Amino acid sequence: MAARPYSKLEERIGNRVVQWMSRLNVWAYRWSGGRLGGKFLQGAPVLLLISKGRKSGEPRTAPLLYLQEGERYYLVASKGGMSHHPAWYLNLEAEPDCEIEIGRQRLSMRARRLSAEEKAAVWPRLVAIYRYYDAYQQRTARDIPVLELRPRPAAGAGTNG
């Protein structure tokens, strides 16, 4: 049975709860180097995503679950199955260059949204680390984006032909 969509009131309350919990998680994560706030339900790992605010131009930090495969990191823009994309996703759409913090390590990355085929291939591995992703997708009519983050080339790096 598919979960019902959230009401407007549930989404307003949910947004406030997510904002409050995210601020607390970022503070605890940075204070402890990831020992606090570095794992979520079922042991899913958490990183801090630092993106550029699409309206403000200011850095924005969001704690997010992730799947790492080699140098690639996968993020799910689920927002708990709410009807709209999370702000961090919209920020990455506008400016794909970002940074992530894992523990006390900070990495420069570039994000891109996976195609439907690529999402289908990685989705089972994402659900394996956090089983609620399937329920979130069933709850909302929007296609929940999955993003791949790869290391950003160093400034000045490239080929000289």
Disulfide bonds with the S-S distance in Angstrom:
none
